[in-house]
Amino acid sequence: MSNPLFMTSFLIEYNRRSGEVDVTPYDSTKEATRARIAKTRTRTNRDIEVVAVGSPSIEALRRSHSR
């Protein structure tokens, strides 16, 4: 069971055209945000959204952010 006081950060890369989703967990918001900035700067495909999100668990993330 996850601890609701502990938030894992996730980097989400979502391809709007294909619907493909890649989720990478990080131990801190700082790490996930740095990864988001780096990915956003270097991406060549503008159809890919890159976001960093905090969530108590991957399951909670899927419930709250599924499309």
SULUR-V937509 format. One record per residue. N is the residue number from 1. RES is the residue in one letter. SS is DSSP state (helix for helix, strand for strand, loop for the rest). PSI is psi in whole degrees, 0 to 359 (none if undefined). Layout:
[[N & RES & SS & PSI] [N & RES & SS & PSI]]
//
This chain:
[[1 & M & loop & 139] [2 & S & loop & 154] [3 & N & loop & 117] [4 & P & loop & 345] [5 & L & loop & 345] [6 & F & loop & 122] [7 & M & loop & 123] [8 & T & strand & 147] [9 & S & strand & 145] [10 & F & strand & 140] [11 & L & strand & 123] [12 & I & strand & 128] [13 & E & strand & 117] [14 & Y & strand & 122] [15 & N & strand & 110] [16 & R & loop & 327] [17 & R & loop & 311] [18 & S & loop & 340] [19 & G & loop & 2] [20 & E & loop & 138] [21 & V & strand & 134] [22 & D & strand & 125] [23 & V & strand & 126] [24 & T & strand & 123] [25 & P & strand & 149] [26 & Y & strand & 152] [27 & D & loop & 341] [28 & S & loop & 155] [29 & T & helix & 324] [30 & K & helix & 314] [31 & E & helix & 314] [32 & A & helix & 320] [33 & T & helix & 319] [34 & R & helix & 318] [35 & A & helix & 320] [36 & R & helix & 315] [37 & I & helix & 315] [38 & A & helix & 315] [39 & K & helix & 319] [40 & T & helix & 321] [41 & R & helix & 327] [42 & T & helix & 355] [43 & R & loop & 145] [44 & T & loop & 342] [45 & N & loop & 109] [46 & R & loop & 355] [47 & D & loop & 356] [48 & I & strand & 120] [49 & E & strand & 139] [50 & V & strand & 121] [51 & V & strand & 154] [52 & A & strand & 131] [53 & V & strand & 139] [54 & G & strand & 141] [55 & S & strand & 149] [56 & P & loop & 334] [57 & S & loop & 165] [58 & I & helix & 326] [59 & E & helix & 316] [60 & A & helix & 322] [61 & L & helix & 314] [62 & R & helix & 321] [63 & R & helix & 320] [64 & S & helix & 338] [65 & H & helix & 16] [66 & S & loop & 149] [67 & R & loop & none]]
//
